Amino acid sequence: MTGLRTVWVGTRPFRPILVILILLLLGFSIALPGFATGVNLQNILTSVSVVWIVSIGMTFVLISGGLDLSVAATASLSAILMAKLLDAHVPDVLTLLLAVAFGFVLGGVVNGLLVGYLRLSVFVVTLASLTALTGAINLWTNTQSFYLTASLPTAIATDKLLGVQIPIWLMIAVFLLGLYLQGRTYYGRNVYAIGGSVQAARLSGVRTGATLTGVYAIVGACAGLGGVVAASRAGAATPQIDTNLALLSIAAVLLGGTSLTGGYGGVWGTAIGVLFLGTLQNGLSLAGISSFWQQVVTGVILVAAVLLDRVQGRSWARRGSRRARSPQERVVEPAPATGTRVDPLRDGEDQVSVP
């Protein structure tokens, strides 16, 4: 029972969306005969594979108190690089690694250095990156698409391992890596510390510039891998930018309980948020709902996620105020140099605790 209670307490940041997801699955399973099938469930997972991969990286960005609007351009550039390398007969594995590394370097250098070391506005920097990279894509490709017929994109799009499609295995790998980085490394703790307070983290000995540069490099690498998966499933690397990618990834992270102001959240909640969006879209499509209405619903959900984040923040503040007036007020030790965030406004159940 203690283990179950621990698991239940751990779902607190994303518990509302988890409950809604379960109800949504039950409702669609009853109302739509073709929904609860193995084929359709795999279709849901593969359809959200790109958003899932990018959202895991976006989680670290939002935890640090930032955001990245340029992930779609990074994904497109990485996909085009993959097409160029495959045309040059570069080995498949090396091509995949280079495409991901390209996104890693692009995110770290273009966004990370400007945000982490020059301390420029994340909104301005990432919006400028989106604009500049979009222009670079069109100049590089001359607005032409590149069709992919090599073995690497074909394998990603069509092959299965143990009966499960390759994009799903990539989703699992990225999730596990993000989970480890978040909870089992000093770097993950530093990201939480920066999201709580950059000044406090700096005074605690955290190298904020390097940590923030790494955050944008991580989301760049995820965008690079997402671009490879997207191009492989489409059969072509195109210069057209999917402007919804950044919106959907941010929406999924917010739905998963990560705070828009940073310092709170995690990849478990992000995974639930992505599954919610994918399940909703799949169910509405099977029900014959127009894609335009699906866009309307997605936008409303994003606003609801931001409102929920605001309500939770006020709830924590009120709880902290009541505790401050109580004679049993706790004394909270200063955050350690490792960067673990300790927030006096939250009780033990709400407090971020990164092992």
C-alpha positions in Angstrom: 0.0 0.0 0.0 2.9 2.3 0.7 4.2 1.8 -2.8 0.8 2.6 -4.3 0.4 5.7 -2.2 3.9 6.9 -3.3 3.0 6.4 -6.9 -0.3 8.2 -6.4 1.4 11.1 -4.7 3.9 11.3 -7.5 1.1 11.9 -10.0 0.0 15.1 -8.3 1.5 17.5 -10.8 -0.3 15.8 -13.8 -3.2 14.1 -11.9 -6.0 16.1 -13.5 -4.9 15.4 -17.1 -4.2 11.7 -16.2 -7.8 11.3 -14.9 -9.2 13.0 -18.0 -7.0 10.8 -20.3 -8.3 7.6 -18.6 -11.9 8.8 -19.0 -11.2 9.8 -22.6 -9.8 6.3 -23.4 -12.8 4.7 -21.8 -15.3 7.0 -23.6 -13.7 6.5 -27.0 -13.4 2.7 -26.5 -17.2 2.5 -25.8 -18.3 5.0 -28.5 -15.9 4.1 -31.3 -15.7 0.3 -32.2 -12.3 0.7 -34.0 -10.6 2.7 -31.3 -9.4 0.1 -28.7 -7.5 -2.1 -31.1 -3.8 -2.9 -31.1 -3.4 -1.4 -34.6 -5.1 1.9 -33.6 -3.2 2.2 -30.3 0.1 1.8 -32.3 -1.2 4.4 -34.7 -1.8 6.8 -31.8 1.8 6.3 -30.6 3.4 6.6 -34.0 1.3 9.7 -34.8 2.6 11.5 -31.7 6.2 10.2 -32.0 7.7 13.5 -33.2 5.8 15.6 -30.7 6.7 13.2 -27.9 10.5 13.3 -28.8 10.5 17.1 -29.0 8.4 17.5 -25.9 10.8 15.6 -23.8 13.5 18.1 -24.7 11.1 21.0 -24.3 10.4 19.8 -20.7 13.9 20.7 -19.6 13.6 24.1 -21.3 10.4 24.9 -19.5 11.7 23.6 -16.2 14.6 26.0 -16.6 12.1 28.9 -17.0 12.5 29.3 -20.8 10.9 28.1 -24.0 12.0 27.3 -27.6 10.0 28.5 -30.6 12.6 27.3 -33.1 12.3 23.5 -32.8 10.4 23.2 -36.0 13.1 24.9 -38.0 15.8 22.8 -36.3 13.8 19.6 -37.1 13.5 20.6 -40.8 17.2 21.4 -41.1 18.2 18.1 -39.5 15.9 16.2 -41.9 17.4 18.0 -44.9 20.9 17.3 -43.6 19.9 13.6 -43.4 18.7 13.6 -47.0 22.0 15.3 -48.2 24.1 12.7 -46.3 22.2 9.8 -47.6 22.6 11.1 -51.1 26.4 11.2 -50.4 26.2 7.5 -49.4 27.1 8.1 -45.8 26.4 5.0 -43.6 22.9 4.9 -42.1 23.9 4.9 -38.4 26.4 7.7 -38.9 23.8 9.7 -40.8 21.4 9.4 -37.9 24.0 10.4 -35.3 25.1 13.4 -37.4 21.5 14.6 -37.8 21.0 14.5 -34.1 24.4 16.0 -33.3 23.6 18.8 -35.8 20.4 19.6 -33.9 22.4 19.5 -30.6 25.0 21.9 -31.8 22.5 24.2 -33.5 20.3 24.5 -30.4 23.3 25.0 -28.1 25.2 27.5 -30.2 22.3 29.5 -31.7 20.0 29.6 -28.7 21.9 28.3 -25.7 24.9 30.8 -25.8 22.6 33.8 -26.3 20.3 32.8 -23.5 22.8 31.2 -21.1 25.7 33.6 -21.4 24.4 36.8 -22.8 21.1 36.5 -20.9 18.9 37.7 -23.7 15.2 37.2 -23.7 14.3 33.6 -24.6 11.3 34.6 -26.5 13.2 37.1 -28.7 16.2 34.7 -29.2 14.1 31.7 -30.2 11.7 33.7 -32.4 14.7 35.2 -34.1 16.2 31.8 -34.5 13.0 30.5 -36.1 13.0 33.3 -38.6 16.7 33.1 -39.4 16.7 29.3 -39.7 13.6 29.3 -41.9 15.4 31.7 -44.3 18.5 29.4 -44.2 16.4 26.4 -45.1 15.0 28.1 -48.1 18.4 29.3 -49.3 20.0 25.9 -48.8 17.2 23.9 -50.5 16.0 26.5 -53.0 12.5 25.6 -51.7 12.9 22.1 -53.1 12.0 18.9 -51.3 14.2 15.8 -51.1 12.5 12.4 -51.5 13.9 9.7 -49.2 14.4 6.1 -50.6 17.4 5.0 -48.6 17.3 2.1 -46.1 17.4 4.3 -43.0 14.2 6.3 -43.5 12.5 3.3 -44.9 13.3 1.3 -41.8 12.2 4.0 -39.5 8.9 4.4 -41.4 8.0 0.7 -41.9 10.1 -1.7 -39.9 9.1 -3.3 -36.6 11.0 -4.7 -33.7 9.2 -7.3 -31.6 6.0 -6.3 -33.3 6.4 -2.6 -32.3 7.2 0.1 -34.9 10.6 1.8 -34.7 9.3 5.3 -33.9 7.8 3.9 -30.7 11.1 2.4 -29.7 12.7 5.8 -30.3 10.1 7.4 -28.1 10.8 5.0 -25.3 14.6 5.5 -25.6 14.2 9.3 -25.4 11.8 9.1 -22.5 14.1 6.9 -20.5 17.1 9.1 -21.2 15.1 12.2 -20.2 13.9 10.4 -17.0 17.5 9.5 -16.1 18.8 13.0 -16.9 16.1 14.6 -14.9 16.3 12.5 -11.7 19.6 10.9 -11.5 22.2 13.5 -12.5 23.5 16.7 -11.0 22.7 18.4 -14.2 19.0 17.7 -13.9 19.1 19.1 -10.3 20.8 22.2 -11.6 18.1 22.8 -14.2 15.4 22.7 -11.5 17.5 25.1 -9.4 17.8 27.6 -12.3 14.0 27.4 -12.9 13.4 28.2 -9.2 15.7 31.2 -9.2 18.7 31.9 -11.4 20.3 34.2 -8.9 20.0 31.7 -6.1 21.3 28.9 -8.3 24.3 31.1 -9.3 25.0 31.9 -5.6 24.8 28.2 -4.8 27.6 27.5 -7.3 25.6 26.3 -10.3 27.2 27.2 -13.6 24.0 28.8 -15.0 25.4 29.7 -18.4 26.7 26.2 -19.2 23.5 24.6 -17.8 21.2 26.7 -19.9 23.3 26.2 -23.0 23.0 22.5 -22.4 19.2 22.8 -22.0 18.8 24.3 -25.5 21.3 21.8 -26.9 19.1 19.0 -25.5 15.9 20.3 -27.1 17.9 20.8 -30.3 19.0 17.2 -30.3 15.4 16.1 -29.7 14.2 18.3 -32.5 16.9 16.8 -34.8 15.7 13.3 -34.1 12.1 14.4 -34.4 12.9 15.8 -37.8 14.5 12.5 -38.9 11.4 10.6 -37.8 9.0 13.0 -39.4 10.8 13.0 -42.7 11.1 9.2 -42.7 7.4 8.8 -42.1 6.6 11.3 -44.8 9.1 9.9 -47.3 10.6 13.3 -48.0 12.6 16.1 -46.3 10.8 19.4 -47.1 11.7 23.0 -46.4 8.1 23.7 -45.2 8.1 24.3 -41.4 5.5 22.7 -39.2 4.6 25.7 -37.2 2.4 23.6 -34.9 5.3 21.6 -33.6 6.5 24.1 -31.0 2.9 24.9 -30.0 2.0 21.2 -29.5 5.2 20.4 -27.6 4.7 23.4 -25.2 1.1 22.4 -24.8 2.0 18.8 -23.9 4.6 20.0 -21.4 2.2 22.4 -19.7 -0.6 19.8 -19.7 1.8 17.5 -18.0 2.1 19.8 -15.0 5.3 21.6 -15.8 5.2 25.2 -14.6 5.3 27.9 -17.2 7.6 29.9 -14.8 10.0 27.1 -14.3 11.3 25.0 -11.5 8.6 22.4 -11.4 7.5 19.4 -13.5 9.0 16.4 -15.3 9.0 14.1 -18.2 6.4 11.7 -16.7 3.8 14.5 -16.9 4.9 15.4 -20.4 4.4 11.8 -21.6 0.8 11.9 -20.2 0.2 15.3 -21.9 1.4 14.0 -25.3 -0.7 10.9 -25.0 -3.7 13.0 -24.1 -3.3 15.2 -27.2 -2.7 12.2 -29.5 -5.7 10.3 -28.0 -8.0 13.3 -28.4 -6.9 13.9 -32.0 -7.3 10.2 -32.9 -10.7 9.9 -31.3 -12.0 13.0 -32.9 -10.7 11.9 -36.3 -12.4 8.5 -36.0 -15.6 10.3 -35.0 -15.4 12.3 -38.2 -14.7 15.7 -36.6 -13.2 18.2 -38.9 -9.5 18.9 -38.5 -10.3 22.6 -38.1 -12.4 21.8 -35.0 -9.5 19.7 -33.8 -7.3 22.8 -34.0 -9.8 24.8 -32.1 -10.0 22.2 -29.3 -6.1 22.1 -29.1 -6.0 25.9 -28.7 -8.6 25.8 -26.0 -6.7 23.1 -24.2 -3.5 25.1 -24.3 -5.3 28.1 -22.7 -6.8 25.7 -20.0 -3.3 24.4 -19.3 -2.0 27.9 -18.7 -5.0 28.7 -16.4 -4.4 25.5 -14.5 -0.8 26.4 -14.0 -1.8 29.8 -12.7 -4.4 28.3 -10.3 -1.9 25.8 -9.0 0.6 28.6 -8.4 -1.9 30.6 -6.4 -2.9 27.5 -4.4 0.7 26.9 -3.4 1.1 30.6 -2.4 -2.0 30.5 -0.2 -0.8 27.3 1.4 2.6 28.8 2.1 1.0 31.9 3.6 -1.1 29.8 6.0 1.9 27.8 7.0 3.9 31.0 7.6 1.2 32.2 10.1 1.2 28.9 11.9 3.3 28.4 15.1 4.4 25.1 13.6 6.1 26.8 10.7 9.0 24.7 9.4 12.5 26.0 8.9 13.7 25.2 5.4 17.4 24.7 4.9 19.0 26.6 2.0 19.2 24.8 -1.3 22.4 22.7 -1.6 25.1 23.5 -4.1 23.9 20.6 -6.3 21.0 22.7 -7.4 18.1 20.7 -5.9 15.2 23.0 -5.6 13.6 23.4 -2.2 10.5 25.5 -2.2 9.1 26.6 1.2 5.7 27.3 -0.4 5.1 23.6 -1.0 4.5 20.8 1.4 6.2 17.5 1.2 3.7 16.1 -1.3 4.1 19.0 -3.7 7.8 19.8 -3.2 10.1 19.0 -6.2 12.4 16.3 -5.1 15.0 15.1 -7.6 16.9 12.0 -6.4 
